[in-house]
Amino acid sequence: MNYRNIDDLNHCILQHLSILPRDFDLIVGVPRSGMFPANLLALYLNLPVTDIDSFRNGHIYQAGERGKTFNMTGIRKVLVVDDSISSGNAMNKCRILLQDLKDSYEIKYCAIYSTPENTKSVDYHFEILSYPRFFQWNIMNHSILQKSCMDIDGVLCADPTPEENDDGEKYRHFLLNAPPLFIPKVTIGTLVTSRLEKYRPETEAWLRKNHVKYNKLVMLDLPDMAARQRANCHASFKAKEYGSSTDYMLFVESSMPQAVEINRLTKKPVLCTETFRMIYESKSLYYNLKSGETCPWLRRFMIRVRNRLRALSPSKK
């Protein structure tokens, strides 16, 4: 699994900034994922920046000039930036959108991350990154979450304060009214929480209110907070569910110590929202083969076989 967070993105841009010529007049970001690297490049190169639609309408911003538009006069060479390129379809759509402007501007295309087979689809790329790959800025809406386990407190919602965590009415009030944090748009495979089973009604009510979609909710079946503190099994409880199925590809956890322990126990990757680091120091050969990190050609071959078998099998009505 290849994962990059915002720190990695910033470091990559700084390390490879020298590959870009210094004669660009404007940076154009591809919404939405391309806007962040576009703004970073504009900052470091001291250039104006805009998005594709605004560029087509002649509306851009000058770096360092808050709220001020920039005169299009003198703009000749333009760099269109996206965070990544895989099939090249998104960049081709950009080329089509900007087709009418190619006689007025010299337009070049840049992707920070490129797959090995698509480096020639852009004029500039900063790093080659093979599949499977995931980014901090879109992983919470990625389909991998359908094959993932996810913590609740510290991920979907804020952690309770010590005062709220009284195993009584204050805690029930927190469960029903916890401030949301990272709410995915896609369905989560399994929610795994150290909340006690007796708080399932309040937990499910909050999930409904905040439009969290999931397939299964696993809670700790102990009588009270004192029993949970004696058991001290937060990480091992979560690791048991995560390790119970080879279908699970990722665990999203809020606590760094627990993330490290879950990874150690399961040999599978854990994304920690405390720092948005991916913890995968401990790995299993089976997971690496399935994810494509080891022998990626074997994974590609098996996917082709699977797709061929699906195409040959009669469709179900």
C-alpha positions in Angstrom: 0.0 0.0 0.0 1.4 3.4 -1.0 0.0 6.2 1.1 0.9 9.9 1.1 -0.3 12.5 3.6 -0.2 16.3 3.3 3.3 16.4 4.8 4.5 14.0 2.2 2.9 16.1 -0.6 4.6 19.2 0.7 8.0 17.5 1.0 7.7 16.0 -2.5 6.9 19.4 -4.0 9.9 21.0 -2.3 12.3 18.2 -3.2 11.3 18.3 -6.9 10.5 22.0 -7.4 13.6 22.4 -9.6 12.2 20.4 -12.4 9.7 23.2 -13.3 10.9 26.0 -15.5 10.7 29.5 -14.0 8.9 31.1 -16.9 5.3 30.1 -16.0 3.0 33.0 -15.5 0.0 31.2 -13.8 -0.8 28.0 -11.9 -4.2 26.4 -12.5 -5.5 23.7 -10.2 -7.7 20.9 -11.1 -10.7 20.8 -8.6 -10.8 19.4 -6.1 -7.7 17.4 -5.3 -5.4 19.5 -7.5 -6.1 22.8 -5.8 -4.0 22.0 -2.7 -0.7 21.3 -4.7 -1.6 24.1 -7.0 -1.7 26.6 -4.1 1.5 25.2 -2.7 3.3 25.6 -6.1 1.9 29.1 -6.4 3.2 30.0 -3.0 6.7 28.6 -3.6 7.0 30.1 -7.1 5.3 33.4 -6.1 2.8 33.1 -8.9 -1.0 33.8 -9.2 -3.3 30.8 -8.9 -6.8 29.8 -10.0 -9.0 26.8 -10.8 -9.9 25.7 -14.3 -13.3 27.2 -14.5 -12.1 30.6 -13.1 -9.2 30.5 -15.6 -11.7 30.0 -18.5 -13.6 33.0 -17.2 -10.5 35.2 -16.7 -10.6 35.3 -12.9 -7.4 34.5 -11.0 -5.7 35.6 -7.7 -2.3 37.0 -7.1 -0.1 35.1 -4.6 0.2 37.1 -1.4 -2.6 39.5 -2.3 -5.6 38.6 -0.2 -8.9 39.2 -2.0 -7.4 40.9 -5.0 -7.8 39.7 -8.6 -5.0 39.7 -11.1 -4.8 41.3 -14.5 -4.8 38.6 -17.2 -2.6 40.9 -19.4 0.8 39.4 -19.7 -0.3 35.8 -18.9 1.2 33.6 -21.5 2.6 30.3 -20.1 0.2 28.3 -17.8 0.8 25.2 -15.7 -2.2 23.0 -15.0 -1.7 21.0 -11.8 -3.4 17.9 -10.4 -2.5 15.8 -7.3 -2.1 12.6 -9.3 -2.7 10.8 -12.6 -3.7 7.2 -13.1 -5.6 6.5 -16.3 -5.2 10.0 -17.6 -8.9 10.5 -18.1 -9.2 13.4 -15.7 -6.3 15.2 -17.4 -7.8 14.6 -20.8 -11.0 16.2 -19.7 -9.0 19.2 -18.6 -7.4 19.4 -22.1 -10.8 19.3 -23.7 -12.1 22.1 -21.3 -9.1 24.3 -22.3 -9.2 23.5 -26.0 -10.5 26.9 -26.9 -7.6 28.6 -25.0 -4.7 26.8 -26.5 -4.1 29.5 -29.1 -4.0 32.2 -26.5 -1.8 30.4 -23.9 1.0 27.9 -23.8 -0.4 25.3 -21.5 1.6 22.6 -19.8 0.3 19.8 -17.5 1.7 18.5 -14.2 0.8 15.7 -11.8 2.6 15.4 -8.4 2.1 11.6 -8.4 2.0 9.4 -11.5 1.6 5.7 -12.1 4.6 4.2 -13.9 2.7 3.7 -17.1 1.3 7.2 -17.3 4.3 9.5 -16.8 4.1 10.6 -20.5 0.5 11.7 -20.1 1.8 14.9 -18.4 4.6 17.3 -19.1 5.9 17.1 -15.5 5.5 14.6 -12.7 7.2 14.7 -9.3 7.0 11.1 -8.0 6.1 7.7 -9.4 3.6 6.0 -7.2 2.2 2.6 -8.1 -1.2 1.1 -7.1 -2.6 0.5 -4.6 -2.2 4.1 -3.5 -4.1 6.4 -1.2 -3.9 10.0 -0.2 -4.9 11.8 3.1 -7.0 14.3 1.2 -9.4 11.7 -0.3 -9.0 8.5 1.7 -12.0 9.3 3.8 -14.2 9.1 0.7 -12.4 6.2 -0.9 -14.1 2.9 -1.7 -11.5 1.1 0.5 -13.5 2.2 3.5 -16.1 -0.4 2.5 -13.5 -3.0 3.4 -12.2 -1.3 6.5 -12.7 -1.1 10.2 -13.1 2.3 11.8 -13.0 3.7 15.4 -15.7 6.2 16.4 -14.3 8.4 19.1 -11.6 10.6 17.7 -12.4 9.7 14.2 -16.1 10.2 13.4 -16.6 12.4 16.5 -14.6 14.2 19.2 -13.4 12.3 22.2 -15.3 12.9 25.4 -13.7 15.1 28.0 -12.8 13.6 31.4 -15.9 15.3 32.9 -18.2 13.8 30.2 -16.7 10.4 30.5 -18.6 9.5 33.8 -20.4 6.4 32.6 -23.7 8.2 33.5 -26.0 11.0 32.3 -23.2 13.3 31.1 -21.7 10.5 29.0 -25.1 9.7 27.5 -25.5 13.4 26.6 -22.1 13.3 25.0 -23.0 10.2 23.0 -26.1 11.8 21.6 -24.5 15.2 20.9 -20.8 14.6 20.2 -19.3 17.1 17.7 -18.6 15.3 14.4 -15.1 15.1 13.0 -14.4 13.1 9.8 -17.7 11.9 8.3 -17.2 9.8 5.1 -19.6 9.9 2.2 -19.1 6.2 1.5 -20.3 3.2 3.4 -17.9 2.0 6.2 -17.4 -1.7 6.4 -17.3 -2.1 10.2 -17.3 0.4 13.1 -15.3 -1.0 16.0 -15.5 1.0 19.2 -14.5 0.5 22.9 -17.8 2.0 23.8 -19.8 -0.4 26.0 -22.5 -2.4 24.4 -25.1 -0.9 26.7 -24.7 2.4 24.8 -25.6 1.0 21.4 -29.0 2.9 21.2 -27.3 6.2 21.8 -24.4 5.4 19.4 -26.8 4.3 16.6 -28.9 7.4 17.1 -25.8 9.7 16.7 -24.7 7.7 13.6 -28.2 8.2 12.0 -28.3 11.9 12.9 -24.9 12.4 11.3 -25.7 10.3 8.2 -22.9 7.8 8.8 -23.4 4.7 6.6 -21.9 1.4 7.8 -22.5 -2.3 7.5 -21.7 -3.5 11.1 -21.2 -2.0 14.5 -19.0 -3.9 17.0 -19.0 -2.7 20.6 -17.3 -3.9 23.8 -19.5 -6.2 25.8 -18.6 -5.4 29.4 -20.9 -4.2 32.2 -19.4 -0.8 33.0 -16.5 1.6 32.7 -14.7 0.1 35.7 -14.7 -3.3 34.0 -13.5 -1.8 30.8 -10.6 0.0 32.6 -9.6 -3.3 34.3 -9.7 -5.2 31.0 -7.6 -2.5 29.3 -8.2 -4.2 26.0 -8.9 -1.3 23.6 -6.3 -2.2 21.0 -6.6 -6.0 21.3 -10.4 -5.8 21.1 -10.1 -3.8 17.9 -7.4 -6.0 16.5 -9.5 -9.1 17.0 -12.2 -7.8 14.7 -9.8 -6.4 12.2 -7.8 -9.7 12.1 -10.9 -11.8 11.9 -11.4 -11.4 8.1 -9.0 -11.2 5.2 -11.6 -8.8 3.5 -10.6 -6.0 5.9 -7.8 -3.9 4.2 -7.5 -1.0 6.6 -8.2 0.1 10.2 -8.8 3.8 10.9 -7.8 4.6 14.5 -7.5 7.9 16.5 -4.9 6.9 19.0 -1.3 6.5 17.9 -0.3 3.9 20.6 -3.4 1.9 19.8 -2.7 2.2 16.0 0.8 0.8 16.6 -0.5 -2.1 18.7 -3.3 -3.0 16.3 -0.8 -3.1 13.5 1.6 -5.2 15.5 -1.2 -7.7 16.4 -2.7 -8.0 12.9 0.3 -7.2 10.6 -2.1 -5.0 8.6 -2.0 -1.3 8.0 -3.7 1.2 10.4 -4.4 4.9 9.5 -4.0 7.1 12.6 -6.1 10.3 12.4 -4.0 11.8 15.3 -1.3 12.5 12.7 -2.8 11.0 9.5 0.2 8.7 9.4 -0.2 5.2 8.0 1.2 2.6 10.4 2.4 -0.5 8.6 5.7 -1.4 10.2 4.4 -4.9 10.8 3.3 -6.7 7.6 2.1 -10.1 6.6 3.1 -11.8 3.3 -0.6 -12.5 2.6 -1.6 -8.9 3.0 1.3 -7.7 0.8 0.3 -10.2 -2.0 -3.3 -9.2 -1.8 -2.6 -5.5 -1.8 -0.1 -5.7 -4.6 2.9 -4.4 -2.5 4.7 -7.8 -3.1 4.6 -9.1 -6.6 2.3 -6.4 -8.1 2.3 -8.3 -11.4 0.6 -11.2 -9.7 -2.2 -9.0 -8.3 -2.7 -7.5 -11.8 -2.9 -10.9 -13.3 -5.4 -12.2 -10.8 -7.6 -9.1 -11.3 -7.5 -9.7 -15.1 -8.5 -13.3 -14.5 -11.3 -12.3 -12.2 -12.7 -9.7 -14.6 -12.5 -12.2 -17.5 -14.4 -14.8 -15.4 -17.1 -12.2 -14.5 -17.4 -11.3 -18.2 -17.9 -14.9 -19.2 -20.4 -15.8 -16.4 -24.1 -15.3 -17.3 -25.5 -12.1 -15.8 -28.1 -12.4 -13.1 -31.5 -10.9 -13.6 
